[in-house]
């Protein structure tokens, strides 16, 4: 079900015009209006789910299938050298629109985009404690 005050629901369901790259009965893929790189697109479900914690597993799997299909097209038609798939959940993780979406960010050698993080160096004990918390 779509949410009346959600901008991504309105875009995904064609109520607000977009530059649509792909569409099927469940998803619309649009070009991002503030792209990180040339061809940056968003996979938007037509149903409203706030984030990864709300979206059903089959919808999440289908979002990645659509993402893979569009990424393959980008590689062929835009000549990308790689791609980042980015999916943020919650404000602390950088989610600014509370509607599940998957970023497809084409990468080109020397594009200057900075999407990766700085690795930390936890001790073996710290890793073991986190592991115990997650699986415990």
MOCOR-V301361 format. One line per field, one symbol per residue. ss: DSSP state (2 for helix, 1 for strand, 0 for the rest). phi: phi as a letter, one per 30 degrees, with the letter a starting at -180 (. if undefined). psi: psi as a letter, one per 20 degrees, with the letter a starting at -180 (. if undefined). A space follows every 10 residues. Layout:
ss: ???
phi: ???
psi: ???
This chain:
ss: 0000002222 2200000001 1110001111 1000000000 1111100000 0000002222 2222222222 2222222200 0111110000 2220000000 1111111000 0000000000 0002222222 222220
phi: .dceccdddd ddcidbdbcd caabdcbbcb dddbddbdje bbccddccbd addcddeddd ddddddeddd ddddddccid claccbbcbi edcjdccdbe acdccdcbei didbcdcddc bddedddddd edddcd
psi: pqphjohhgg ghjjhpqrnp hqqahhqppq ppimqhrpip rpopqiqppg ahhhpqhhgg ghghgggggh ghgggghikq iaqpopoqoq hhjjphpmpp qppooqqppj iiqoirroqa mqrhggghgg ghggi.
